Every structure is written in C-alpha cells, then in structure tokens.
Amino acid sequence: MTQFIVMMLGLGVAVPTLHERGVNSIVLSIGAAVGLVGVHLLIGAIGRLLPVRCRHCGGHSTFRGFGWWPFIYRYACQQCEQEMRFEVTG
C-alpha cells in the first residue's frame, strides 16, 4: 500500500509540474509507464532477496510474483510446496 501511495504522490506532483513547464503529454505518459514498470521490477527484486519462512513447515520460501500488485505477494515453500499469500492492507 505504501508503494502505491508514494508512486501516486510522486506522479501527482511531477506530472502537473512538468506539464506546466512545456513537457509533452505523450512523453509524460511514457515516462509514467516506465516508472510504474520500474517500481514493479524493483519490488520484485526485493521480494526475491528477502528471507521468508513457510508458515506450515518453517522451510525457506521463494518469491513467486504478485497477486494484485502492489497489494498481494505470493511465496512458495521449497519443502512442503505450499503457496503463501501475504496481503498488505491499509
């Protein structure tokens, strides 16, 4: 949730400011899309680096991706093969 709020605040300040300074709307749209994908990839990389233990057996779990970005993170246990979902709520 925090990632989403920070991203919206950043875009809410940057886009109108740059638009008033004469930056083309198409360039701003492409930049916003690239920024969104960049944040998504960064959170995914951090998710792969964080050590997460399985709730069921206590084994090491690996990051499997996003459920509904950025609010649900999916992890799979390497030992018992259970999939865990961590949901971030506001």
MODELLER restraints for C-alpha pairs under 7 A, 6 or more apart:
rsr = mdl.restraints
at = mdl.atoms
rsr.add(forms.Gaussian(group=physical.xy_distance, feature=features.Distance(at['CA:1:A'], at['CA:70:A']), mean=6.59, stdev=0.5))
rsr.add(forms.Gaussian(group=physical.xy_distance, feature=features.Distance(at['CA:1:A'], at['CA:71:A']), mean=6.14, stdev=0.5))
rsr.add(forms.Gaussian(group=physical.xy_distance, feature=features.Distance(at['CA:1:A'], at['CA:88:A']), mean=6.34, stdev=0.5))
rsr.add(forms.Gaussian(group=physical.xy_distance, feature=features.Distance(at['CA:1:A'], at['CA:89:A']), mean=6.65, stdev=0.5))
rsr.add(forms.Gaussian(group=physical.xy_distance, feature=features.Distance(at['CA:1:A'], at['CA:90:A']), mean=6.21, stdev=0.5))
rsr.add(forms.Gaussian(group=physical.xy_distance, feature=features.Distance(at['CA:4:A'], at['CA:70:A']), mean=6.76, stdev=0.5))
rsr.add(forms.Gaussian(group=physical.xy_distance, feature=features.Distance(at['CA:15:A'], at['CA:28:A']), mean=6.67, stdev=0.5))
rsr.add(forms.Gaussian(group=physical.xy_distance, feature=features.Distance(at['CA:19:A'], at['CA:25:A']), mean=6.92, stdev=0.5))
rsr.add(forms.Gaussian(group=physical.xy_distance, feature=features.Distance(at['CA:44:A'], at['CA:65:A']), mean=6.92, stdev=0.5))
rsr.add(forms.Gaussian(group=physical.xy_distance, feature=features.Distance(at['CA:47:A'], at['CA:63:A']), mean=5.92, stdev=0.5))
rsr.add(forms.Gaussian(group=physical.xy_distance, feature=features.Distance(at['CA:48:A'], at['CA:62:A']), mean=6.58, stdev=0.5))
rsr.add(forms.Gaussian(group=physical.xy_distance, feature=features.Distance(at['CA:48:A'], at['CA:63:A']), mean=5.19, stdev=0.5))
rsr.add(forms.Gaussian(group=physical.xy_distance, feature=features.Distance(at['CA:52:A'], at['CA:60:A']), mean=6.16, stdev=0.5))
rsr.add(forms.Gaussian(group=physical.xy_distance, feature=features.Distance(at['CA:52:A'], at['CA:61:A']), mean=5.45, stdev=0.5))
rsr.add(forms.Gaussian(group=physical.xy_distance, feature=features.Distance(at['CA:53:A'], at['CA:59:A']), mean=5.49, stdev=0.5))
rsr.add(forms.Gaussian(group=physical.xy_distance, feature=features.Distance(at['CA:53:A'], at['CA:60:A']), mean=4.95, stdev=0.5))
rsr.add(forms.Gaussian(group=physical.xy_distance, feature=features.Distance(at['CA:53:A'], at['CA:61:A']), mean=5.60, stdev=0.5))
rsr.add(forms.Gaussian(group=physical.xy_distance, feature=features.Distance(at['CA:54:A'], at['CA:60:A']), mean=6.20, stdev=0.5))
rsr.add(forms.Gaussian(group=physical.xy_distance, feature=features.Distance(at['CA:54:A'], at['CA:61:A']), mean=5.82, stdev=0.5))
rsr.add(forms.Gaussian(group=physical.xy_distance, feature=features.Distance(at['CA:54:A'], at['CA:77:A']), mean=5.87, stdev=0.5))
rsr.add(forms.Gaussian(group=physical.xy_distance, feature=features.Distance(at['CA:57:A'], at['CA:80:A']), mean=6.91, stdev=0.5))
rsr.add(forms.Gaussian(group=physical.xy_distance, feature=features.Distance(at['CA:59:A'], at['CA:77:A']), mean=6.44, stdev=0.5))
rsr.add(forms.Gaussian(group=physical.xy_distance, feature=features.Distance(at['CA:59:A'], at['CA:78:A']), mean=6.93, stdev=0.5))
rsr.add(forms.Gaussian(group=physical.xy_distance, feature=features.Distance(at['CA:59:A'], at['CA:79:A']), mean=6.08, stdev=0.5))
rsr.add(forms.Gaussian(group=physical.xy_distance, feature=features.Distance(at['CA:60:A'], at['CA:77:A']), mean=6.00, stdev=0.5))
rsr.add(forms.Gaussian(group=physical.xy_distance, feature=features.Distance(at['CA:60:A'], at['CA:78:A']), mean=6.26, stdev=0.5))
rsr.add(forms.Gaussian(group=physical.xy_distance, feature=features.Distance(at['CA:61:A'], at['CA:75:A']), mean=5.88, stdev=0.5))
rsr.add(forms.Gaussian(group=physical.xy_distance, feature=features.Distance(at['CA:61:A'], at['CA:76:A']), mean=5.21, stdev=0.5))
rsr.add(forms.Gaussian(group=physical.xy_distance, feature=features.Distance(at['CA:61:A'], at['CA:77:A']), mean=4.12, stdev=0.5))
rsr.add(forms.Gaussian(group=physical.xy_distance, feature=features.Distance(at['CA:61:A'], at['CA:78:A']), mean=5.88, stdev=0.5))
rsr.add(forms.Gaussian(group=physical.xy_distance, feature=features.Distance(at['CA:62:A'], at['CA:75:A']), mean=5.32, stdev=0.5))
rsr.add(forms.Gaussian(group=physical.xy_distance, feature=features.Distance(at['CA:62:A'], at['CA:76:A']), mean=5.43, stdev=0.5))
rsr.add(forms.Gaussian(group=physical.xy_distance, feature=features.Distance(at['CA:62:A'], at['CA:77:A']), mean=6.42, stdev=0.5))
rsr.add(forms.Gaussian(group=physical.xy_distance, feature=features.Distance(at['CA:63:A'], at['CA:74:A']), mean=6.17, stdev=0.5))
rsr.add(forms.Gaussian(group=physical.xy_distance, feature=features.Distance(at['CA:63:A'], at['CA:75:A']), mean=4.49, stdev=0.5))
rsr.add(forms.Gaussian(group=physical.xy_distance, feature=features.Distance(at['CA:63:A'], at['CA:76:A']), mean=6.60, stdev=0.5))
rsr.add(forms.Gaussian(group=physical.xy_distance, feature=features.Distance(at['CA:64:A'], at['CA:74:A']), mean=5.33, stdev=0.5))
rsr.add(forms.Gaussian(group=physical.xy_distance, feature=features.Distance(at['CA:64:A'], at['CA:75:A']), mean=5.15, stdev=0.5))
rsr.add(forms.Gaussian(group=physical.xy_distance, feature=features.Distance(at['CA:64:A'], at['CA:76:A']), mean=6.42, stdev=0.5))
rsr.add(forms.Gaussian(group=physical.xy_distance, feature=features.Distance(at['CA:65:A'], at['CA:73:A']), mean=6.21, stdev=0.5))
rsr.add(forms.Gaussian(group=physical.xy_distance, feature=features.Distance(at['CA:65:A'], at['CA:74:A']), mean=5.47, stdev=0.5))
rsr.add(forms.Gaussian(group=physical.xy_distance, feature=features.Distance(at['CA:66:A'], at['CA:72:A']), mean=5.76, stdev=0.5))
rsr.add(forms.Gaussian(group=physical.xy_distance, feature=features.Distance(at['CA:66:A'], at['CA:73:A']), mean=4.76, stdev=0.5))
rsr.add(forms.Gaussian(group=physical.xy_distance, feature=features.Distance(at['CA:66:A'], at['CA:74:A']), mean=5.82, stdev=0.5))
rsr.add(forms.Gaussian(group=physical.xy_distance, feature=features.Distance(at['CA:67:A'], at['CA:73:A']), mean=5.90, stdev=0.5))
rsr.add(forms.Gaussian(group=physical.xy_distance, feature=features.Distance(at['CA:67:A'], at['CA:74:A']), mean=6.49, stdev=0.5))
rsr.add(forms.Gaussian(group=physical.xy_distance, feature=features.Distance(at['CA:71:A'], at['CA:87:A']), mean=5.66, stdev=0.5))
rsr.add(forms.Gaussian(group=physical.xy_distance, feature=features.Distance(at['CA:71:A'], at['CA:88:A']), mean=5.02, stdev=0.5))
rsr.add(forms.Gaussian(group=physical.xy_distance, feature=features.Distance(at['CA:72:A'], at['CA:85:A']), mean=6.48, stdev=0.5))
rsr.add(forms.Gaussian(group=physical.xy_distance, feature=features.Distance(at['CA:72:A'], at['CA:86:A']), mean=5.59, stdev=0.5))
rsr.add(forms.Gaussian(group=physical.xy_distance, feature=features.Distance(at['CA:72:A'], at['CA:87:A']), mean=4.42, stdev=0.5))
rsr.add(forms.Gaussian(group=physical.xy_distance, feature=features.Distance(at['CA:72:A'], at['CA:88:A']), mean=6.25, stdev=0.5))
rsr.add(forms.Gaussian(group=physical.xy_distance, feature=features.Distance(at['CA:73:A'], at['CA:85:A']), mean=5.66, stdev=0.5))
rsr.add(forms.Gaussian(group=physical.xy_distance, feature=features.Distance(at['CA:73:A'], at['CA:86:A']), mean=5.16, stdev=0.5))
rsr.add(forms.Gaussian(group=physical.xy_distance, feature=features.Distance(at['CA:73:A'], at['CA:87:A']), mean=6.48, stdev=0.5))
rsr.add(forms.Gaussian(group=physical.xy_distance, feature=features.Distance(at['CA:74:A'], at['CA:83:A']), mean=6.91, stdev=0.5))
rsr.add(forms.Gaussian(group=physical.xy_distance, feature=features.Distance(at['CA:74:A'], at['CA:84:A']), mean=5.77, stdev=0.5))
rsr.add(forms.Gaussian(group=physical.xy_distance, feature=features.Distance(at['CA:74:A'], at['CA:85:A']), mean=4.60, stdev=0.5))
rsr.add(forms.Gaussian(group=physical.xy_distance, feature=features.Distance(at['CA:74:A'], at['CA:86:A']), mean=6.46, stdev=0.5))
rsr.add(forms.Gaussian(group=physical.xy_distance, feature=features.Distance(at['CA:75:A'], at['CA:83:A']), mean=5.70, stdev=0.5))
rsr.add(forms.Gaussian(group=physical.xy_distance, feature=features.Distance(at['CA:75:A'], at['CA:84:A']), mean=5.13, stdev=0.5))
rsr.add(forms.Gaussian(group=physical.xy_distance, feature=features.Distance(at['CA:75:A'], at['CA:85:A']), mean=6.35, stdev=0.5))
rsr.add(forms.Gaussian(group=physical.xy_distance, feature=features.Distance(at['CA:76:A'], at['CA:82:A']), mean=5.76, stdev=0.5))
rsr.add(forms.Gaussian(group=physical.xy_distance, feature=features.Distance(at['CA:76:A'], at['CA:83:A']), mean=4.31, stdev=0.5))
rsr.add(forms.Gaussian(group=physical.xy_distance, feature=features.Distance(at['CA:76:A'], at['CA:84:A']), mean=6.08, stdev=0.5))
rsr.add(forms.Gaussian(group=physical.xy_distance, feature=features.Distance(at['CA:77:A'], at['CA:83:A']), mean=6.35, stdev=0.5))
